[in-house]
Amino acid sequence: MVDQNDSFIREVNEELRSDQVRNAWKRYSRIIIGAAVVIVLGTAGHRLWTHWDSTQASDAGDKFLAALTLADQGKRDEAEAALQALEQDGYGAYGILARFRAASVLAEKGEPAGAIASFKSIGDDASIPEAVRNTAKVRAAWLLVDAGTYEDVSAMVETMATPTNAMRHAAREALGLAAYKAGDMTRAREWFEQIIEDAEAPRNVANRAQMMLDNIKASGKAP
């Protein structure tokens, strides 16, 4: 009799559970189906986006390499045109890389004014990562050593010639060369000495700074 009661109770429990499941499905089926659809669409969308992103990046990379090849072959006008097109349509970071390389092509073509303006434009663009902007300013400063004044170079990079700035070595060297070219040996010596005294200065930069200091000392024009 006890076994029959237990069996009866289990059957009732199972029936109740079935009724609960059916009732729950009636109440929440739309929500459950909707959630499943969202998950499926989200997964499919992510895969489509990943494929599109990869395709776009690959295409832009191919165009960038093609432009670099043209520049290496001395076809600078064609390279410039290809890079300018990539500046407008380049995917991801390739637009910025194209701007940077296009400025370099102008310098290679013997157009320092255009190259300086392009590098300065990159340096002033707040949408570009700071490291890239600072590198562009240094490139402009080095061109200005020959094409500008000490004040031009100073306006471009002196804020980077501080003890904690990663670009300080290149900035100090440009400032030292600009001062030397302007005949200001005292100021040139100060900049080159800062390079020599910096334990983190790259060896090649420190060696060039020492050579300039030797030249300044030999000239007798700095106290």
Disulfide bonds with the S-S distance in Angstrom:
none
